[in-house]
Amino acid sequence: MNHPSRVVLYTRSGCHLCEDAKALLVRHGLQVDEVDIDTDPDLVERYGLCIPVVEIEGRERFRGRVDERLLVRLLAGRGAP
């Protein structure tokens, strides 16, 4: 299975859903770049309370909870465009 070369997890300190999302992504063999939205006012404005946000290959794929079944499909190349 080819893994995406770039996975970004937009997060913030103390976010339990963010921790769950990261654990799930790592469990599927992905290398995750974490970005704390609280370090950038533009990101806070963009995402607010809608975190975690997972971006795969430059495309936003998940907000809030990560759907593991959809993640598996995306990694297998069968995900929705």
N, C-alpha and C positions, 0 to 999 in steps of 0.2 A: 504494500500500500504506500503510495507516495504521500508524504506529509507536506503541508504547505510550508513555504520557507519563512513566512512572516505571520505570526499570530500576536495580536495586541489585545491585552486585557485592560480596559479602563476600569479603575477601581478607586477606592478611598479607604483610609485607615478605619478599622473596626467594622468593616462590611463582611458579614458572615456569608452572604450569597456570593460575594467576590471570592472568598476563600474556597467555597464549594466549587465555583466555576474553575478556578485555577487547578484544584485537585483533579477535577474531571478531565481537563485539557491535558494535564501532565500524564494522567493515567492512560490516555490514548496516544502517548508518545510525542506530544507536541512541545516545542520549546516556546515559552510564553514570555513576551516582553510586557511587563506591567507598567502602566502609566497611572500615577495618582492624580486624579482630576483636580484635587484641591490645590495643586501646585500651579494651576493655570486657570485664571478666571474665565477664559473663553470655553474651556472644557466644562467647567462648572455650569456655565450658562447653557451649553449644548446638551449635557447629559443630566444635570441636576440629580434627582433621586432615581433615575432610570438605570442605575448601575447594578450589577456589572454589565459592561458592553464588551462583546467579543467581536473583533475585526479580524477576518481571515483574508490574506492576500489583498488588503486594502478595501475590502467590502464588509460593511457591518452585517453580521450574521445573527447575533443574539443580543437581546436586551433583557435584563432581569435574569431569570433562570436560563440555563443552557439545557436544551432538549438533547439528551444523549442519543436518541435514535436519529434525529436530524444530523447531529454532529457526525455520527458514523456514516450516514449516507453522503454527507459533504466530503468526508475524507475518502470515501470510495469513489468519488467522482459522479455520484448519481443525484446530487442535491439539486434543489430548484435554483434556477438562475437568479 
